[in-house]
């Protein structure tokens, strides 16, 4: 399952870095994957932040489906991965 957060970022459970249904944040240009505690810089003009915090900001403007909401909740830790 995937949830597109922006043209540059998505959450995915089909990326090889995803394990046991836990989504990872994926840069859609480089395909680099990040876990919730990893440091990520969404855009070159911004500083680094925890990936979970970055996802919380991205969803403020993303148009998510119900499944996408579930991926976000799993990633930021508000829903069990099982």
N, C-alpha and C positions, 0 to 999 in steps of 0.2 A: 504494500500500500504506500502511496505517496501523497503528500500534501504540499502544494506549491505555495510558498510564503511570499515570494517576490520573483521577479525575473531571474535573480541571481541565486536564490536559496530555496531549498525544499527539505522537508522531513521525509525520511524513507525507511521502510522496513525491508526493502528489496536490495539495498546496497550490501555488498559483502561484509562491511564493517558492522552491520546490524546483527544482533544475536538475540535469540529467544523472543522475537517480536518487539524488541526494544528499538525504537526509531533512532536514527542519527540525523544530524543536520548536515546537509550536503551542499557544497558550492557547485552550482550547475555548470560552471565554466571549467573548473579544474577536477571535479568529481572527488575532491578531498572531503572526507567525512569527519565529523566532530561529535563527541559525546557531550552530555549536559554540563560536565565540569571542565571541559576543555576551554582554553582561551581562544577567542576568535575575533577577527576584525571584519565586520560586515562589509565595510567600504574603506578604501584607502584614506579617506579624509577623517575617519573615526579611529578612536583608540581601541585597545583590546578589552574584551569583557567575557564573562562566562557565557558559553553557548546557550544555556538555559535562559539567561537574562536577555540575550539577543533574540531568541525565539519569542519571548514574552513581548518584546517591542515590535517584532515583525508582524505578529498576529493582530496588532491594533489596526492595521490597514489591509490585512489579507482577507480574501473572501473564501472562507473555509467551508467545506462540507461537514456533515456530521462525523464522518470517518476522520476527516482532518482535525476536527476538534479533539477526537480521541487520541490521535497521534501527538498532538501538542500537549495534552494532559499527561500522557505517558512520559514524554520527553522532559517536561519541567517538573515532574514528580508529583502531580496531583491525582494520578490514577495508577493503580498497579499494572504491571506489564502482563499479567495473566488474567 
